[in-house]
Amino acid sequence: MTAHPTNPASADAGATSPSGQPAAKNPRHVTVFIIMDAGRSDYVRPETMPFAHGLATASLQGSFESPPGFAQRTVLFSGRYPDTSGNFSQFAFDPDNSPFKWVKGLGPLGKAVQPHKALFPARVAIQKVTAWKTGATEADPAWIPPRFLPYFAPCGDRAPLDAPGALGGPSLFDVCRQAGLGYRYFANPVAGDDEQTHELLARELREGGPCGLYVVRLTVADAVGHAEGPGSEALRKEHLPTLDRRLAGLHAALAAGYDSWDFFVCGDHGMSAIERRIDVQAALRKHCRARPAKDYVVLVNSTLSVFWYLTEKGQREVEAVLTRIPGTHVVSEAERRRRRIPLDRRWGDRMLAAEPGVLFSPDHFHAAETAVNGMHGYLDKREEGHGVLLLASSPSRVPARAVGLRPLVDAFPTLCELLDVAPPEGQEGVSLLQPPELAIPQLAQ
């Protein structure tokens, strides 16, 4: 495997021709967009990520605030908030169009499908039968109990990211196709190992690939943060320094091979340490006389539980329980509006939000045995923090300055401006390259 230089000052020295003379740089402009999954801005410190920290001092830098929900990629790649895009979570309440309607026929057998790793084959079986019966391309039922599954349909945000029209509105990739601009999207790495995608991108940059845009997601901060927590010794002493070296290698390959370039690093959300676990479903079983799947439906995510009422009894009984669950608060309609959470019924009659550091466990997305010591998706970002924002460019292209805290939607028009393509109508961000007075304040806390 080829070694990568880690000192940006030595990047040009590595580019030579077979004769030993400095190689001519590629005159084509290239933008590299790196999504540092769960990359908190405060990870970029001299002791954990020295290269990124040094680069930030001479670059446009700040932090990104992720909006509520679990559809960050729609925000990131189309510049639209959840209440505009209609993408908020992995599943929407849609009993009329649910691909899981057939699961009702399992009857009592459905109760055997429990969220345990040993029963993962049952989850896969539901996925395969659903795809076979309906032709649905997205049919993973997660760990949603079979009695609730017929009420849900997968959200459109789960389609392949760079597919035409995948996000329900013009995406960055749609804009590139329309402008005739070549791009390369490196999909998520296998088993959370970033080495493969990192090496593929580094090789293309060294070889002067034909694209004007390269997009890669590096996932180690998210994987380790969930498993061990954002403050774990392994993350700070092993994984973040390794990630930093990979960023340095990509930056060096870019600066050595191209005259004009952008190196844009974006943390799509933060990560909070888990301090307390709350079992929402146990509270309902103990205190609620309404019948699940008869009077109400619930989707329990790690930091947000969402309820739909099927009867007046369901609403009355559930509402009485929600105010008694510690470490949570009931999300009002006014808060939903303020935070740009969709108000239509597909996304819930009522929401219960976990306070910072609280984890809803068990939930409908993790096996019971899964170790979860870090989580994101909180409405209150005080503990979760914000994502890194770092934009370095070739000399005299993007001036170095601090831009403060910016909403994640601003990444999309920034990329459009870097690529010299017009952002589509309907996007809601403001380019980081525009004057600071045009920036829209981040979401209210």
Secondary structure as GFF3:
##gff-version 3
##sequence-region A 1 445
A	DSSP	three_ten_helix	8	10	.	.	.	ID=ss1
A	DSSP	three_ten_helix	12	14	.	.	.	ID=ss2
A	DSSP	beta_strand	30	36	.	.	.	ID=ss3
A	DSSP	three_ten_helix	41	43	.	.	.	ID=ss4
A	DSSP	alpha_helix	50	57	.	.	.	ID=ss5
A	DSSP	beta_strand	60	65	.	.	.	ID=ss6
A	DSSP	alpha_helix	72	78	.	.	.	ID=ss7
A	DSSP	alpha_helix	82	85	.	.	.	ID=ss8
A	DSSP	beta_strand	91	93	.	.	.	ID=ss9
A	DSSP	three_ten_helix	101	112	.	.	.	ID=ss10
A	DSSP	three_ten_helix	117	119	.	.	.	ID=ss11
A	DSSP	alpha_helix	120	134	.	.	.	ID=ss12
A	DSSP	three_ten_helix	149	151	.	.	.	ID=ss13
A	DSSP	beta_strand	152	154	.	.	.	ID=ss14
A	DSSP	three_ten_helix	156	158	.	.	.	ID=ss15
A	DSSP	alpha_helix	172	179	.	.	.	ID=ss16
A	DSSP	beta_strand	183	186	.	.	.	ID=ss17
A	DSSP	three_ten_helix	190	192	.	.	.	ID=ss18
A	DSSP	alpha_helix	195	206	.	.	.	ID=ss19
A	DSSP	beta_strand	213	218	.	.	.	ID=ss20
A	DSSP	alpha_helix	220	228	.	.	.	ID=ss21
A	DSSP	alpha_helix	233	234	.	.	.	ID=ss22
A	DSSP	pi_helix	235	239	.	.	.	ID=ss23
A	DSSP	alpha_helix	240	257	.	.	.	ID=ss24
A	DSSP	beta_strand	261	266	.	.	.	ID=ss25
A	DSSP	beta_strand	272	273	.	.	.	ID=ss26
A	DSSP	beta_strand	276	278	.	.	.	ID=ss27
A	DSSP	alpha_helix	280	287	.	.	.	ID=ss28
A	DSSP	beta_strand	296	300	.	.	.	ID=ss29
A	DSSP	beta_strand	304	309	.	.	.	ID=ss30
A	DSSP	alpha_helix	312	322	.	.	.	ID=ss31
A	DSSP	beta_strand	328	331	.	.	.	ID=ss32
A	DSSP	alpha_helix	333	338	.	.	.	ID=ss33
A	DSSP	three_ten_helix	345	347	.	.	.	ID=ss34
A	DSSP	beta_strand	350	354	.	.	.	ID=ss35
A	DSSP	beta_strand	358	360	.	.	.	ID=ss36
A	DSSP	beta_strand	374	375	.	.	.	ID=ss37
A	DSSP	beta_strand	387	393	.	.	.	ID=ss38
A	DSSP	beta_strand	401	407	.	.	.	ID=ss39
A	DSSP	three_ten_helix	408	410	.	.	.	ID=ss40
A	DSSP	alpha_helix	411	418	.	.	.	ID=ss41
A	DSSP	three_ten_helix	436	438	.	.	.	ID=ss42
###
